[in-house]
């Protein structure tokens, strides 16, 4: 079966993330294949039973809608663009949504204790300093014990331009 634009994009992001993360600990994560949603798998399957769920984060709802319309070839000339920037709030809401999906069993096709959530920022305004500011404001979900299941790690990734990317551990 041919891969989709979404799968190609997720594979590219995952491989870059794994390159940047390499050597930060002894996990030695390596890309194996894209996940199969029909088998209730996250986006990326790695060696050693680890997997990665990739979620994009945006400055606002308008940016998200426009990005996915572009990915799907939809051109809406009447679309009003929302310029209100809310990256911290959007990141927190996105992580919460993914935790709810983990809790309800969306990823039962893999070892759920070995899923890494990778939040990929689509903001063109994002850079290393913005990531550090966001990390300082970020309130980890795990300490509140609201959910029974949590991702083993949550990371933030962003594009700096060219072939330069950054990553930052959130929890």
N, C-alpha and C positions, 0 to 999 in steps of 0.2 A: 504494500500500500504506500502510495506517495505521501510525503510529509506535507504539511500545510505551512503557510507563512508563519503562523503562530508557533508551530513546532520548530521550524528553522530558527526563528528568532530566539526561542527559549534555549535551544541547543547552543547557539552562539553566546548568549548571556551566561549560561552555565559553564561552558568551557573557559570563558574569560574569568569568571568567578573562581573556578577551581585553580586556574593558573595563579591568580592573585593570592588565594588562600593557602596555596602549597607552601609548606615549610613553617606555617604558623603554629602547628601542633603535630602530633604523630599520627593523625587519622589517615593520612595519605589517600585522600578522596580522589577517585578517578571516574571520569565519565564512562558509562557502559552503553546506555541507549536512552531514547525518549520513553516516557511512561505511556501507559495505555489506560485512558480514562474508563474504558469498558471493563477493565480489570481492577478498577478503583485504585489506580496508582497515581502518585504525584507526577509532575511534569518530566522529571529527569530521574533516571535510575543510575546509581553509582555502584562501583565495586564495594565489597564488604557490607552489603545490605543497607547502605545509606541511600537516601533519595533526597531530591530537592524539589520543593514547590516554589515556583517563581510567581511573584505577583508584582504588577506595576503599580507605582504610586505616582500621583499627579499633584499639581498645585491646587487644582479645583475640579469640580465635576465637568465643566465645559471643556477643559483640556483633555480629560479622559474620553469624553464622547467624541471629540474631534480626532483624537489619535486613532481610535478604533474605527471611525468612519473612513479615515485615510487608509488604514490597513485593509479595509474591506472594499476599497475603491468607490466609496460613496462621496459625492461632492455636493454639498448643500450650500449654495451661495447666500442663502438667507439666514444661516446659522449665526446667532448672536454669540459673541465670545465673552465669557465671564472672565474678568481680569483680577478678581479677588484671590489673593494668594493665601493658601491655608495648608502648607505642606505638612506641618506637625500633626494637625488634626486629621488630615487625610491618611497619613501613615498609621496613626493609632487606629482609626476606623477600619483600615484595610487589614491590619494584623488581627483585630478583633473578629472581623468577618471570617478570616481564615481559621482562627481558633474555633469558631463555632462549627465550621465545616469539619475540622479534625474531630471535634467532640461528637458530631453526629455520625461518624464512621465513613466519611468520604474517601479516606485513604486506607481502607482495610486490606488492600492487596499487597501491602508492604509492612515491614516492621515499623509500627507507628512511633516507637521510641527513638527511631533513627531518621526522622524527617527534619531537614533543615528548611526553614522558610527564608527565602531570598527576596527582599523587597527592592525592586529595581526602580530607581527614581527616573521618571521621564521629564523632570523639570530641567529646562535649559539654564535655569538660574542656580542650579545646585553645584557646589564645589566642596572641597575638603573642609573649609571653614564652616560652611553651612551644615555639613554633616556633623562636625564637632558640636556646633550649637544645638542641633537637633538631638544628639546623643545626651547632652547635658540636660535637656528638657524632658527626655523620654522617661516614662514611668514603666518599668517592666511589668508584664502581666503575671508572671509566675508567682511572685510573692503574695498576691491576693487570694490564691487558691480558689478562684471563682470557677475555673474549669477543672475537670478531672484529668484532661490530657493537654500536654503542651508540646510544642516543637522542641527538638533537642537543642537547637540554636536558631536565633533570628539575626540575620545580617541585612545591612543596607548596602546597596551598590549604586554607583552613579557614573555617568560618562563625563569626562573632562574635556573631550574634544579629540579629534584624530583617533589614535588607537590607545588613548590614555583613559583608564578607569580607576575608580577608587572603591574600596570596601571598608566597612566599619561594623564591628560586632555590636549588636544591641542587647542581646540576652541569650 
